[in-house]
Amino acid sequence: MIKHVLKFSIIHNYTNFKTSLTILLSILFSQQRSYSQHRIDLTTALSILDRRNIDIQNLKHQTTLARQEVKDAKNALLPKLNLGLSHNYNFGLAFDQIAGQLITGNRWTNFANANIGTQVVIFKGFELQNQIRNAVLNLESNYLELKSLNRSSKLQLLQIYFTAITNRALLESGLNQLDFSKEQLQLQREQFEMGVKTLVDVSLAESQVATNELNALTSKNNYINSLIDLKQLLNISYTDSIELEIPENSIENLYITDTSNSNESLAQNPLIAIANINLTKAELVQKIAKNRYMPTISFSGGYGTNYSSERVDFQTGNFMPFLNQVNQNRSLNLGLSLSVPIFDGFQVRSAKNKADINILIQKNEIEKVKMEQEKIFQKSLQEYHRSIQEYNVSKKQLKSLKTSLDALSERYELGLASPVDFSKALLDHNLSEFKVITSKYNAMYYNEIIKVLNSSS
């Protein structure tokens, strides 16, 4: 009896433990799952893009390096100051330059030296100043490249984001159409069994179900692919779940966007600013090539002393003490040098000719970038207006097709319309509904695109 009671107790405790463990794991899993879920709107996505995109972060680090290069270029103007200390031991034959004599015999000798020296380039054809200007231009170029990358990444984000929410809306619409077609198929089968409908009616209904299933599957696949692209762009784990929110601005509020002038867009465009920076760099290279004809003037100086264990006081004949040697062996040297280029095998002239040609190339590049960016803005503006008009026309068309479909559906139920006509009307209605969704989000997408192109950030 006790054995059975003990066995029952063990089984009961094990069951309670298993239940508790299951509940605990469920709680932990739900917390982990909630942690890995992201509900993202367009503003949040843009913020995550700036903080987590790998390309943007790398370019920020490169900008920091360019800032350090500016400091290094400025520090190159400072004089160089060097301190030298040495102490050597020698055994056997050696010549002691400090004592000025040849050392012979099997004995140890030592000597020491201490000096401080400086070297300053007074003039080198403005080379150091030009290096500072070049470093500053590189820093400005990095800032502009970061701004350009931010802009292009925003445009890429908008394209992926609106593609995703468009496919999600198409998926929702497709699922609704699929439910309706399944209901129609069930109704056709019931009426076929009653002898009211023919096999053609059932076949057309089955074909419509298959078409809607294919549309829903395509939209779902496109939606998932868009989410994968978005996770890659935002540097979010592929295993995390994200849910996108539709922008708050409705389609009716998009008309207030000022898109009448592209001059503001071009003025804020970082690619054009980068092209101007490249032209300035080319002009700087031209100046550097000309400055290589100029002479170089530099100054050098040093002060030091030394000691030798073999140094002898010539008056007394005794070895000179350390402090006395340090005081008597002091030396100061000053130097000024001038270097003038005379002939270098026409290297300077060749560098100048290359710089002149590069300036012409950069000027043409500026015009090319302006044309390309103007084209992008004008096409975005055109697509914006086209989407607005297409959305309005599609809404009217959908309303008309909805009325026609309802009327034809009633006639079809009464046997006054053929199944082919009803199937065609249903297909036209579904396609029109898809067009309304697509044109709506296209208009919202191009509205955001124009905002980015007109933005100064």
C-alpha positions as a Markdown table, in Angstrom:
| # | Residue | x | y | z |
|---|---|---|---|---|
| 1 | Met | 0.0 | 0.0 | 0.0 |
| 2 | Ile | 2.8 | 2.4 | 0.9 |
| 3 | Lys | 4.6 | 1.5 | -2.3 |
| 4 | His | 1.6 | 2.4 | -4.4 |
| 5 | Val | 1.2 | 5.7 | -2.5 |
| 6 | Leu | 4.8 | 6.6 | -3.0 |
| 7 | Lys | 4.6 | 5.8 | -6.7 |
| 8 | Phe | 1.5 | 7.9 | -7.1 |
| 9 | Ser | 3.3 | 10.8 | -5.2 |
| 10 | Ile | 6.3 | 10.6 | -7.5 |
| 11 | Ile | 4.1 | 10.6 | -10.6 |
| 12 | His | 2.1 | 13.5 | -9.3 |
| 13 | Asn | 5.2 | 15.6 | -8.5 |
| 14 | Tyr | 6.7 | 14.8 | -11.9 |
| 15 | Thr | 3.5 | 15.9 | -13.6 |
| 16 | Asn | 3.5 | 19.2 | -11.6 |
| 17 | Phe | 7.1 | 19.8 | -12.4 |
| 18 | Lys | 6.5 | 19.1 | -16.1 |
| 19 | Thr | 3.6 | 21.4 | -16.1 |
| 20 | Ser | 5.5 | 24.2 | -14.4 |
| 21 | Leu | 8.5 | 23.8 | -16.7 |
| 22 | Thr | 6.2 | 24.0 | -19.7 |
| 23 | Ile | 4.6 | 27.2 | -18.4 |
| 24 | Leu | 8.0 | 28.7 | -17.7 |
| 25 | Leu | 9.3 | 27.9 | -21.1 |
| 26 | Ser | 6.2 | 29.3 | -22.7 |
| 27 | Ile | 6.7 | 32.6 | -20.8 |
| 28 | Leu | 10.3 | 32.8 | -21.7 |
| 29 | Phe | 9.5 | 32.0 | -25.4 |
| 30 | Ser | 6.8 | 34.6 | -25.5 |
| 31 | Gln | 9.1 | 37.2 | -24.0 |
| 32 | Gln | 11.8 | 36.3 | -26.5 |
| 33 | Arg | 9.3 | 36.4 | -29.3 |
| 34 | Ser | 8.0 | 39.8 | -28.2 |
| 35 | Tyr | 11.5 | 41.1 | -27.9 |
| 36 | Ser | 12.2 | 40.1 | -31.5 |
| 37 | Gln | 9.1 | 41.7 | -32.9 |
| 38 | His | 9.3 | 45.2 | -34.4 |
| 39 | Arg | 6.4 | 47.5 | -35.3 |
| 40 | Ile | 7.9 | 50.0 | -37.6 |
| 41 | Asp | 6.5 | 53.1 | -39.2 |
| 42 | Leu | 8.2 | 55.2 | -41.9 |
| 43 | Thr | 9.8 | 57.7 | -39.4 |
| 44 | Thr | 11.1 | 54.9 | -37.2 |
| 45 | Ala | 12.5 | 53.1 | -40.2 |
| 46 | Leu | 14.4 | 56.2 | -41.3 |
| 47 | Ser | 15.8 | 56.6 | -37.8 |
| 48 | Ile | 17.0 | 52.9 | -37.7 |
| 49 | Leu | 18.5 | 53.4 | -41.1 |
| 50 | Asp | 20.7 | 56.2 | -39.8 |
| 51 | Arg | 21.7 | 54.3 | -36.7 |
| 52 | Arg | 22.2 | 50.8 | -37.9 |
| 53 | Asn | 22.9 | 50.7 | -41.6 |
| 54 | Ile | 26.4 | 49.2 | -42.1 |
| 55 | Asp | 27.4 | 51.4 | -45.1 |
| 56 | Ile | 26.4 | 54.6 | -43.3 |
| 57 | Gln | 28.3 | 53.6 | -40.2 |
| 58 | Asn | 31.4 | 52.8 | -42.2 |
| 59 | Leu | 31.3 | 56.2 | -44.0 |
| 60 | Lys | 30.9 | 57.9 | -40.6 |
| 61 | His | 34.1 | 56.3 | -39.5 |
| 62 | Gln | 35.8 | 57.3 | -42.7 |
| 63 | Thr | 34.7 | 60.9 | -42.0 |
| 64 | Thr | 36.3 | 60.7 | -38.6 |
| 65 | Leu | 39.5 | 59.6 | -40.2 |
| 66 | Ala | 39.4 | 62.5 | -42.7 |
| 67 | Arg | 38.9 | 64.9 | -39.7 |
| 68 | Gln | 42.1 | 63.4 | -38.2 |
| 69 | Glu | 44.0 | 63.9 | -41.5 |
| 70 | Val | 43.1 | 67.6 | -41.3 |
| 71 | Lys | 44.7 | 67.8 | -37.8 |
| 72 | Asp | 47.8 | 65.9 | -39.1 |
| 73 | Ala | 48.1 | 68.3 | -42.1 |
| 74 | Lys | 48.0 | 71.3 | -39.7 |
| 75 | Asn | 50.5 | 69.7 | -37.3 |
| 76 | Ala | 52.9 | 69.4 | -40.2 |
| 77 | Leu | 53.5 | 73.2 | -40.0 |
| 78 | Leu | 55.0 | 72.7 | -36.5 |
| 79 | Pro | 58.8 | 72.4 | -36.1 |
| 80 | Lys | 60.3 | 69.0 | -35.4 |
| 81 | Leu | 62.2 | 68.7 | -32.2 |
| 82 | Asn | 64.4 | 65.6 | -31.5 |
| 83 | Leu | 66.3 | 64.5 | -28.4 |
| 84 | Gly | 69.2 | 62.1 | -28.8 |
| 85 | Leu | 70.9 | 60.2 | -26.0 |
| 86 | Ser | 73.6 | 57.5 | -26.3 |
| 87 | His | 76.1 | 55.7 | -24.1 |
| 88 | Asn | 78.5 | 53.1 | -25.5 |
| 89 | Tyr | 81.0 | 50.7 | -24.0 |
| 90 | Asn | 83.9 | 49.4 | -26.0 |
| 91 | Phe | 86.5 | 46.7 | -25.3 |
| 92 | Gly | 89.9 | 46.7 | -27.1 |
| 93 | Leu | 90.9 | 48.7 | -30.1 |
| 94 | Ala | 88.8 | 51.7 | -31.0 |
| 95 | Phe | 89.1 | 55.4 | -32.0 |
| 96 | Asp | 87.6 | 57.8 | -29.6 |
| 97 | Gln | 86.4 | 60.8 | -31.5 |
| 98 | Ile | 85.7 | 62.8 | -28.4 |
| 99 | Ala | 89.2 | 62.3 | -26.9 |
| 100 | Gly | 90.7 | 62.4 | -30.4 |
| 101 | Gln | 92.9 | 59.4 | -30.0 |
| 102 | Leu | 93.3 | 55.7 | -30.8 |
| 103 | Ile | 92.5 | 53.4 | -27.9 |
| 104 | Thr | 94.6 | 50.3 | -27.7 |
| 105 | Gly | 94.9 | 47.5 | -25.1 |
| 106 | Asn | 92.6 | 45.0 | -23.5 |
| 107 | Arg | 90.5 | 47.4 | -21.4 |
| 108 | Trp | 87.0 | 48.8 | -21.3 |
| 109 | Thr | 86.3 | 52.4 | -22.4 |
| 110 | Asn | 83.0 | 54.3 | -22.7 |
| 111 | Phe | 81.6 | 57.4 | -24.1 |
| 112 | Ala | 78.2 | 59.2 | -24.1 |
| 113 | Asn | 76.4 | 61.8 | -26.2 |
| 114 | Ala | 73.4 | 64.0 | -25.7 |
| 115 | Asn | 71.9 | 66.4 | -28.2 |
| 116 | Ile | 68.7 | 68.2 | -29.1 |
| 117 | Gly | 67.9 | 69.2 | -32.7 |
| 118 | Thr | 65.3 | 70.9 | -34.7 |
| 119 | Gln | 64.4 | 71.1 | -38.4 |
| 120 | Val | 61.8 | 73.5 | -39.9 |
| 121 | Val | 60.8 | 73.9 | -43.5 |
| 122 | Ile | 60.4 | 77.6 | -44.0 |
| 123 | Phe | 59.1 | 77.6 | -47.6 |
| 124 | Lys | 58.4 | 74.7 | -50.0 |
| 125 | Gly | 56.3 | 76.2 | -52.7 |
| 126 | Phe | 53.2 | 76.4 | -50.3 |
| 127 | Glu | 53.2 | 72.6 | -50.2 |
| 128 | Leu | 52.2 | 72.3 | -46.5 |
| 129 | Gln | 49.5 | 74.9 | -46.9 |
| 130 | Asn | 48.2 | 73.0 | -50.0 |
| 131 | Gln | 48.2 | 69.8 | -48.0 |
| 132 | Ile | 45.9 | 71.5 | -45.4 |
| 133 | Arg | 43.6 | 72.7 | -48.1 |
| 134 | Asn | 43.5 | 69.2 | -49.7 |
| 135 | Ala | 42.7 | 67.6 | -46.3 |
| 136 | Val | 39.9 | 70.1 | -45.7 |
| 137 | Leu | 38.5 | 69.4 | -49.1 |
| 138 | Asn | 38.6 | 65.7 | -48.4 |
| 139 | Leu | 36.8 | 66.2 | -45.2 |
| 140 | Glu | 34.1 | 68.3 | -46.9 |
| 141 | Ser | 33.9 | 65.6 | -49.6 |
| 142 | Asn | 33.4 | 62.9 | -46.9 |
| 143 | Tyr | 30.6 | 64.9 | -45.3 |
| 144 | Leu | 28.9 | 65.3 | -48.7 |
| 145 | Glu | 29.4 | 61.6 | -49.5 |
| 146 | Leu | 27.8 | 60.7 | -46.2 |
| 147 | Lys | 24.9 | 63.1 | -47.0 |
| 148 | Ser | 24.6 | 61.5 | -50.4 |
| 149 | Leu | 24.6 | 58.0 | -49.0 |
| 150 | Asn | 22.0 | 59.0 | -46.5 |
| 151 | Arg | 19.8 | 60.3 | -49.3 |
| 152 | Ser | 20.3 | 57.3 | -51.6 |
| 153 | Ser | 19.6 | 55.0 | -48.6 |
| 154 | Lys | 16.4 | 56.8 | -47.8 |
| 155 | Leu | 15.3 | 56.5 | -51.4 |
| 156 | Gln | 16.1 | 52.8 | -51.3 |
| 157 | Leu | 14.2 | 52.5 | -48.0 |
| 158 | Leu | 11.2 | 54.2 | -49.4 |
| 159 | Gln | 11.1 | 52.0 | -52.5 |
| 160 | Ile | 11.3 | 48.8 | -50.3 |
| 161 | Tyr | 8.9 | 50.1 | -47.7 |
| 162 | Phe | 6.2 | 51.1 | -50.1 |
| 163 | Thr | 6.7 | 48.0 | -52.2 |
| 164 | Ala | 6.2 | 45.9 | -49.0 |
| 165 | Ile | 3.0 | 47.7 | -47.9 |
| 166 | Thr | 1.7 | 47.6 | -51.5 |
| 167 | Asn | 2.2 | 43.9 | -51.6 |
| 168 | Arg | 0.6 | 43.5 | -48.2 |
| 169 | Ala | -2.5 | 45.4 | -49.3 |
| 170 | Leu | -2.6 | 43.4 | -52.5 |
| 171 | Leu | -2.3 | 40.2 | -50.4 |
| 172 | Glu | -5.2 | 41.3 | -48.2 |
| 173 | Ser | -7.3 | 42.2 | -51.2 |
| 174 | Gly | -6.4 | 38.9 | -52.9 |
| 175 | Leu | -7.4 | 36.9 | -49.8 |
| 176 | Asn | -10.8 | 38.7 | -49.7 |
| 177 | Gln | -11.2 | 37.9 | -53.4 |
| 178 | Leu | -10.2 | 34.3 | -52.8 |
| 179 | Asp | -12.8 | 34.0 | -50.0 |
| 180 | Phe | -15.5 | 35.4 | -52.3 |
| 181 | Ser | -14.5 | 33.1 | -55.2 |
| 182 | Lys | -14.5 | 30.1 | -52.9 |
| 183 | Glu | -18.0 | 31.0 | -51.8 |
| 184 | Gln | -19.1 | 31.3 | -55.4 |
| 185 | Leu | -17.5 | 27.9 | -56.2 |
| 186 | Gln | -19.4 | 26.3 | -53.3 |
| 187 | Leu | -22.6 | 27.9 | -54.5 |
| 188 | Gln | -22.0 | 26.8 | -58.1 |
| 189 | Arg | -21.4 | 23.2 | -57.0 |
| 190 | Glu | -24.6 | 23.2 | -54.9 |
| 191 | Gln | -26.6 | 24.6 | -57.8 |
| 192 | Phe | -24.9 | 22.1 | -60.2 |
| 193 | Glu | -26.1 | 19.2 | -58.0 |
| 194 | Met | -29.6 | 20.7 | -58.1 |
| 195 | Gly | -29.4 | 20.9 | -61.8 |
| 196 | Val | -29.6 | 24.7 | -62.0 |
| 197 | Lys | -26.0 | 25.3 | -63.1 |
| 198 | Thr | -23.9 | 23.5 | -65.7 |
| 199 | Leu | -20.4 | 22.1 | -65.5 |
| 200 | Val | -19.1 | 25.1 | -67.3 |
| 201 | Asp | -20.3 | 27.3 | -64.4 |
| 202 | Val | -18.4 | 25.1 | -61.9 |
| 203 | Ser | -15.3 | 25.0 | -64.1 |
| 204 | Leu | -15.2 | 28.8 | -64.4 |
| 205 | Ala | -15.6 | 29.2 | -60.7 |
| 206 | Glu | -12.8 | 26.7 | -60.1 |
| 207 | Ser | -10.6 | 28.7 | -62.5 |
| 208 | Gln | -11.4 | 31.9 | -60.7 |
| 209 | Val | -10.4 | 30.3 | -57.3 |
| 210 | Ala | -7.1 | 29.1 | -58.8 |
| 211 | Thr | -6.4 | 32.6 | -60.3 |
| 212 | Asn | -7.1 | 34.2 | -56.9 |
| 213 | Glu | -4.9 | 31.7 | -55.1 |
| 214 | Leu | -2.1 | 32.4 | -57.5 |
| 215 | Asn | -2.5 | 36.2 | -57.0 |
| 216 | Ala | -2.5 | 35.8 | -53.3 |
| 217 | Leu | 0.6 | 33.6 | -53.4 |
| 218 | Thr | 2.5 | 36.0 | -55.6 |
| 219 | Ser | 1.6 | 39.0 | -53.4 |
| 220 | Lys | 2.7 | 37.0 | -50.3 |
| 221 | Asn | 6.0 | 36.0 | -51.8 |
| 222 | Asn | 6.7 | 39.6 | -52.9 |
| 223 | Tyr | 5.8 | 40.9 | -49.5 |
| 224 | Ile | 8.1 | 38.4 | -47.7 |
| 225 | Asn | 11.0 | 39.3 | -50.2 |
| 226 | Ser | 10.4 | 43.0 | -49.5 |
| 227 | Leu | 10.6 | 42.4 | -45.7 |
| 228 | Ile | 13.9 | 40.5 | -46.2 |
| 229 | Asp | 15.4 | 43.4 | -48.2 |
| 230 | Leu | 14.2 | 45.8 | -45.6 |
| 231 | Lys | 15.8 | 43.8 | -42.8 |
| 232 | Gln | 19.1 | 43.8 | -44.7 |
| 233 | Leu | 19.0 | 47.5 | -45.2 |
| 234 | Leu | 18.2 | 48.3 | -41.6 |
| 235 | Asn | 20.6 | 45.6 | -40.3 |
| 236 | Ile | 17.8 | 43.7 | -38.5 |
| 237 | Ser | 18.1 | 40.0 | -37.8 |
| 238 | Tyr | 16.3 | 37.9 | -40.5 |
| 239 | Thr | 14.7 | 35.9 | -37.7 |
| 240 | Asp | 13.0 | 38.9 | -36.2 |
| 241 | Ser | 9.4 | 39.7 | -37.1 |
| 242 | Ile | 8.5 | 43.2 | -38.3 |
| 243 | Glu | 5.2 | 44.8 | -39.0 |
| 244 | Leu | 5.0 | 47.9 | -41.2 |
| 245 | Glu | 2.6 | 50.7 | -40.5 |
| 246 | Ile | 1.0 | 52.7 | -43.3 |
| 247 | Pro | 2.0 | 56.4 | -43.4 |
| 248 | Glu | -0.5 | 58.7 | -41.7 |
| 249 | Asn | -0.9 | 61.0 | -44.7 |
| 250 | Ser | -3.9 | 60.0 | -46.7 |
| 251 | Ile | -3.9 | 60.2 | -50.5 |
| 252 | Glu | -6.1 | 63.3 | -50.4 |
| 253 | Asn | -3.5 | 65.3 | -48.5 |
| 254 | Leu | -0.8 | 64.7 | -51.0 |
| 255 | Tyr | -1.9 | 67.6 | -53.2 |
| 256 | Ile | -0.5 | 70.2 | -50.8 |
| 257 | Thr | 3.1 | 69.1 | -51.5 |
| 258 | Asp | 5.0 | 71.9 | -53.3 |
| 259 | Thr | 6.7 | 70.3 | -56.3 |
| 260 | Ser | 6.6 | 73.2 | -58.8 |
| 261 | Asn | 10.3 | 74.1 | -58.8 |
| 262 | Ser | 13.3 | 71.8 | -59.1 |
| 263 | Asn | 15.9 | 74.5 | -58.4 |
| 264 | Glu | 15.6 | 73.9 | -54.7 |
| 265 | Ser | 16.2 | 70.2 | -55.2 |
| 266 | Leu | 19.3 | 70.8 | -57.3 |
| 267 | Ala | 20.6 | 73.3 | -54.8 |
| 268 | Gln | 20.3 | 70.7 | -52.0 |
| 269 | Asn | 21.7 | 67.8 | -54.0 |
| 270 | Pro | 25.0 | 66.5 | -52.4 |
| 271 | Leu | 26.1 | 64.8 | -55.7 |
| 272 | Ile | 26.4 | 68.2 | -57.4 |
| 273 | Ala | 28.2 | 69.6 | -54.3 |
| 274 | Ile | 30.6 | 66.6 | -54.5 |
| 275 | Ala | 31.2 | 67.4 | -58.2 |
| 276 | Asn | 32.0 | 71.0 | -57.3 |
| 277 | Ile | 34.4 | 69.8 | -54.6 |
| 278 | Asn | 36.2 | 67.6 | -57.2 |
| 279 | Leu | 36.6 | 70.6 | -59.4 |
| 280 | Thr | 38.2 | 72.5 | -56.6 |
| 281 | Lys | 40.5 | 69.6 | -55.9 |
| 282 | Ala | 41.5 | 69.6 | -59.6 |
| 283 | Glu | 42.3 | 73.3 | -59.4 |
| 284 | Leu | 44.3 | 72.7 | -56.3 |
| 285 | Val | 46.3 | 70.0 | -58.0 |
| 286 | Gln | 47.0 | 72.5 | -60.8 |
| 287 | Lys | 48.4 | 75.0 | -58.3 |
| 288 | Ile | 50.5 | 72.3 | -56.6 |
| 289 | Ala | 52.0 | 71.4 | -60.0 |
| 290 | Lys | 52.9 | 75.1 | -60.6 |
| 291 | Asn | 54.4 | 75.5 | -57.2 |
| 292 | Arg | 56.9 | 72.8 | -57.8 |
| 293 | Tyr | 58.9 | 75.4 | -59.8 |
| 294 | Met | 59.5 | 77.3 | -56.6 |
| 295 | Pro | 62.6 | 76.9 | -54.3 |
| 296 | Thr | 62.7 | 75.1 | -50.9 |
| 297 | Ile | 64.1 | 76.9 | -47.9 |
| 298 | Ser | 64.7 | 75.0 | -44.6 |
| 299 | Phe | 66.3 | 75.7 | -41.3 |
| 300 | Ser | 68.0 | 73.3 | -39.0 |
| 301 | Gly | 69.7 | 73.6 | -35.6 |
| 302 | Gly | 71.1 | 71.5 | -32.8 |
| 303 | Tyr | 72.7 | 71.8 | -29.4 |
| 304 | Gly | 74.5 | 69.0 | -27.5 |
| 305 | Thr | 77.4 | 67.8 | -25.5 |
| 306 | Asn | 79.4 | 64.5 | -24.9 |
| 307 | Tyr | 81.6 | 62.6 | -22.6 |
| 308 | Ser | 84.5 | 60.1 | -23.0 |
| 309 | Ser | 86.3 | 58.1 | -20.3 |
| 310 | Glu | 89.5 | 58.7 | -22.2 |
| 311 | Arg | 89.3 | 62.5 | -22.4 |
| 312 | Val | 92.5 | 64.0 | -20.8 |
| 313 | Asp | 93.0 | 67.6 | -19.5 |
| 314 | Phe | 95.9 | 68.7 | -21.7 |
| 315 | Gln | 97.1 | 71.2 | -19.0 |
| 316 | Thr | 97.3 | 68.7 | -16.1 |
| 317 | Gly | 97.5 | 65.4 | -18.0 |
| 318 | Asn | 94.7 | 63.9 | -15.8 |
| 319 | Phe | 91.5 | 62.4 | -16.9 |
| 320 | Met | 88.8 | 65.1 | -17.2 |
| 321 | Pro | 85.8 | 64.7 | -14.8 |
| 322 | Phe | 82.3 | 64.1 | -16.2 |
| 323 | Leu | 80.9 | 67.6 | -15.4 |
| 324 | Asn | 83.9 | 69.4 | -16.8 |
| 325 | Gln | 83.6 | 67.5 | -20.0 |
| 326 | Val | 79.9 | 68.2 | -20.3 |
| 327 | Asn | 80.6 | 71.9 | -19.9 |
| 328 | Gln | 83.6 | 72.1 | -22.3 |
| 329 | Asn | 82.2 | 69.8 | -25.0 |
| 330 | Arg | 79.0 | 71.8 | -25.6 |
| 331 | Ser | 78.3 | 72.6 | -29.2 |
| 332 | Leu | 75.7 | 74.6 | -31.1 |
| 333 | Asn | 75.0 | 74.4 | -34.8 |
| 334 | Leu | 72.6 | 76.4 | -37.0 |
| 335 | Gly | 72.0 | 75.8 | -40.7 |
| 336 | Leu | 69.9 | 77.4 | -43.5 |
| 337 | Ser | 69.5 | 75.5 | -46.8 |
| 338 | Leu | 68.2 | 76.6 | -50.2 |
| 339 | Ser | 67.2 | 74.1 | -53.0 |
| 340 | Val | 66.1 | 75.4 | -56.4 |
| 341 | Pro | 64.7 | 73.1 | -59.1 |
| 342 | Ile | 66.5 | 73.5 | -62.4 |
| 343 | Phe | 65.6 | 70.6 | -64.6 |
| 344 | Asp | 63.5 | 67.5 | -63.8 |
| 345 | Gly | 62.9 | 65.9 | -67.1 |
| 346 | Phe | 59.7 | 67.9 | -67.8 |
| 347 | Gln | 57.9 | 66.2 | -64.9 |
| 348 | Val | 56.4 | 69.4 | -63.6 |
| 349 | Arg | 55.2 | 70.5 | -67.0 |
| 350 | Ser | 53.6 | 67.1 | -67.6 |
| 351 | Ala | 51.9 | 67.3 | -64.2 |
| 352 | Lys | 50.5 | 70.8 | -65.0 |
| 353 | Asn | 49.2 | 69.6 | -68.4 |
| 354 | Lys | 47.4 | 66.7 | -66.7 |
| 355 | Ala | 45.9 | 69.0 | -64.1 |
| 356 | Asp | 44.6 | 71.3 | -66.9 |
| 357 | Ile | 42.9 | 68.4 | -68.6 |
| 358 | Asn | 41.4 | 67.1 | -65.4 |
| 359 | Ile | 39.9 | 70.5 | -64.7 |
| 360 | Leu | 38.0 | 70.3 | -68.0 |
| 361 | Ile | 36.8 | 66.8 | -67.2 |
| 362 | Gln | 35.5 | 67.9 | -63.8 |
| 363 | Lys | 33.6 | 70.8 | -65.3 |
| 364 | Asn | 31.9 | 68.5 | -67.8 |
| 365 | Glu | 31.2 | 66.1 | -64.9 |
| 366 | Ile | 29.4 | 68.9 | -63.0 |
| 367 | Glu | 27.1 | 69.5 | -66.0 |
| 368 | Lys | 26.5 | 65.7 | -66.4 |
| 369 | Val | 25.5 | 65.3 | -62.7 |
| 370 | Lys | 23.2 | 68.3 | -62.9 |
| 371 | Met | 21.4 | 66.9 | -65.9 |
| 372 | Glu | 21.1 | 63.4 | -64.3 |
| 373 | Gln | 19.7 | 64.8 | -61.0 |
| 374 | Glu | 17.3 | 67.1 | -62.9 |
| 375 | Lys | 16.1 | 64.1 | -64.9 |
| 376 | Ile | 15.6 | 62.1 | -61.7 |
| 377 | Phe | 13.6 | 64.9 | -60.1 |
| 378 | Gln | 11.5 | 65.6 | -63.2 |
| 379 | Lys | 10.7 | 61.9 | -63.7 |
| 380 | Ser | 9.7 | 61.6 | -60.0 |
| 381 | Leu | 7.5 | 64.6 | -60.3 |
| 382 | Gln | 5.9 | 63.2 | -63.5 |
| 383 | Glu | 5.3 | 59.8 | -61.8 |
| 384 | Tyr | 3.8 | 61.6 | -58.8 |
| 385 | His | 1.2 | 63.4 | -60.9 |
| 386 | Arg | 0.6 | 60.3 | -63.0 |
| 387 | Ser | -0.1 | 58.2 | -59.9 |
| 388 | Ile | -2.5 | 60.8 | -58.5 |
| 389 | Gln | -4.4 | 60.9 | -61.8 |
| 390 | Glu | -4.4 | 57.1 | -62.1 |
| 391 | Tyr | -5.7 | 56.7 | -58.6 |
| 392 | Asn | -8.6 | 59.1 | -59.3 |
| 393 | Val | -9.4 | 57.4 | -62.5 |
| 394 | Ser | -9.1 | 53.9 | -61.0 |
| 395 | Lys | -11.4 | 54.8 | -58.2 |
| 396 | Lys | -14.1 | 55.8 | -60.6 |
| 397 | Gln | -13.5 | 52.7 | -62.7 |
| 398 | Leu | -13.7 | 50.5 | -59.7 |
| 399 | Lys | -16.9 | 52.1 | -58.6 |
| 400 | Ser | -18.4 | 51.6 | -62.1 |
| 401 | Leu | -17.2 | 48.0 | -62.3 |
| 402 | Lys | -18.5 | 47.3 | -58.8 |
| 403 | Thr | -22.0 | 48.5 | -59.9 |
| 404 | Ser | -21.7 | 46.5 | -63.1 |
| 405 | Leu | -20.6 | 43.4 | -61.3 |
| 406 | Asp | -23.5 | 43.6 | -58.8 |
| 407 | Ala | -26.0 | 44.0 | -61.6 |
| 408 | Leu | -24.5 | 41.2 | -63.7 |
| 409 | Ser | -24.4 | 38.9 | -60.6 |
| 410 | Glu | -28.1 | 39.3 | -60.1 |
| 411 | Arg | -28.7 | 38.5 | -63.8 |
| 412 | Tyr | -26.4 | 35.6 | -63.6 |
| 413 | Glu | -28.3 | 34.2 | -60.7 |
| 414 | Leu | -31.5 | 34.5 | -62.7 |
| 415 | Gly | -29.9 | 32.8 | -65.7 |
| 416 | Leu | -30.0 | 35.9 | -67.8 |
| 417 | Ala | -26.2 | 36.2 | -68.2 |
| 418 | Ser | -23.6 | 33.7 | -69.2 |
| 419 | Pro | -20.9 | 32.4 | -66.9 |
| 420 | Val | -18.3 | 33.8 | -69.2 |
| 421 | Asp | -19.7 | 37.3 | -68.9 |
| 422 | Phe | -19.9 | 37.0 | -65.1 |
| 423 | Ser | -16.3 | 35.6 | -64.9 |
| 424 | Lys | -15.0 | 38.5 | -67.0 |
| 425 | Ala | -16.8 | 41.1 | -65.0 |
| 426 | Leu | -15.4 | 39.6 | -61.8 |
| 427 | Leu | -11.9 | 39.6 | -63.2 |
| 428 | Asp | -12.2 | 43.2 | -64.4 |
| 429 | His | -13.4 | 44.2 | -60.9 |
| 430 | Asn | -10.5 | 42.4 | -59.2 |
| 431 | Leu | -7.9 | 43.9 | -61.5 |
| 432 | Ser | -9.4 | 47.4 | -61.0 |
| 433 | Glu | -9.2 | 46.9 | -57.3 |
| 434 | Phe | -5.5 | 46.0 | -57.6 |
| 435 | Lys | -4.9 | 49.1 | -59.7 |
| 436 | Val | -6.5 | 51.3 | -57.1 |
| 437 | Ile | -4.2 | 49.9 | -54.4 |
| 438 | Thr | -1.1 | 50.2 | -56.6 |
| 439 | Ser | -1.7 | 53.7 | -57.8 |
| 440 | Lys | -2.5 | 54.9 | -54.2 |
| 441 | Tyr | 0.7 | 53.7 | -52.7 |
| 442 | Asn | 2.7 | 54.8 | -55.8 |
| 443 | Ala | 1.4 | 58.4 | -55.2 |
| 444 | Met | 2.4 | 58.2 | -51.6 |
| 445 | Tyr | 5.8 | 56.8 | -52.5 |
| 446 | Tyr | 6.6 | 59.5 | -55.0 |
| 447 | Asn | 5.4 | 62.1 | -52.6 |
| 448 | Glu | 8.0 | 60.9 | -50.1 |
| 449 | Ile | 10.6 | 60.7 | -52.8 |
| 450 | Ile | 10.1 | 64.4 | -53.7 |
| 451 | Lys | 10.3 | 65.3 | -50.1 |
| 452 | Val | 13.7 | 63.6 | -49.8 |
| 453 | Leu | 15.0 | 65.2 | -53.0 |
| 454 | Asn | 14.0 | 68.6 | -51.7 |
| 455 | Ser | 15.4 | 68.0 | -48.3 |
| 456 | Ser | 18.7 | 69.6 | -47.2 |
| 457 | Ser | 19.5 | 66.7 | -44.8 |
